[in-house]
């Protein structure tokens, strides 16, 4: 295979192109133009030699006119076939829409790190504007966009479409860490107090003590609750998705079920809840539509997730507490668990985190006492080292220090 250089544009500012001789399916001769994206002839000669070598050993990526938009669409579709959660796919679609609005028309073979730097800078700089009906993006959101782009481009590299991943050469903004909104023990007790006797009191109670997610609680079935054995198993989540309504899905890919051990008090709360639900069922009669759910609506059908948040908002107002999301009850459970127990592996299992590092990252701040204990041990070690243990030891230490100082001066 052979190749040569051609410059397009007015020298010395025109871009150099590598013109590579290829053979078509029928053996016909074809010429392929590759933009080397440089105005330096010396650099172009090096790039040409590299392309010719790749053509010879079969590693030269095939020509493509695929754009960033089509790449993202294909990547999201591949993730859908791989079984990613609907919520994850929806987030991918939102990120892809914003990315495509700015650089979607760029061919992936022309995509440069500068495209991505400009994209991130523009999204972070729109402080007083609205772009596509949305507020300025946070560093965390821009970081998620970068992760999506990098993953999609990595697939293109694996398929041989790209030689390198331009996203690997860009440093995305750091995720912003917002302070979690959690309830203290007194506030949690006040919330439960105003819910005394309510049909969903047990749901809020379990959210505060087990850290179960809203979708997990809505999807919890009595068939997965074993009160005599003081345990239950989380198997599914029920979530609302635009254009789909309420959907049910299994847990994340790394597990099929999540076992949760129940305390005596939790078992007692669930027994009382089941008895109350039986009375409620008798009260509505034939209207009841049994789905076997632990926390159904007043007619036995699955609860609407947004109605659960509305219920929580009303309860918080009655308790005189600030607004929090339902998911913040999970954060409350994790924080209290770490603060009053401190065993990361226990919190990890109860909350259902795939990695202990996730638990530490989210709730490690709830261990303020550990710093004092560690600092106290360091201070104790220093005190012991500074106190002489034998008569005359203090004098010998002083002499030793002088000898060290003398050797240092002589050196």
Buried (B, 14 or more C-beta within 10 A) or exposed (E): EEBEBEBEEEEEEEBBBBBBBBEEEEEEEEEBEBEBBBBEEEEBBEBBEBBBEBBEEEEBBEEBEBBBBBBBBBBBEEBEEEEBBBBEBBBBEBBBBBBBEBBBEBBBBEBEBEBBBEBBEBBBEBEEEEBEEEEBBBBEBBBBBBBBBBBBBBBBBEEEBBBEBBBEEBEBBEEEEEEBEBBEEEBBEBBBEBBEEBBBBBBBBBBBBBBBBBBBBBBBBBEBBBBEEEBBBBBBBBBBBEEEEBBEBBBBEEEEBBBBEBEEEBBEBBEEBBEBBEEBBEEEEEEBEEEEBBBBBEEBBBBBBEEBBEBBBEBBEEBEBEEBEBBBBBBBBBBBBBBEEEEBEBBBBBBBBEEEEEBBEBBEBBBEEEEEEEEEEEEEEEEEEEEEEEEEEEEEEEEEEEEEEEEEEEE
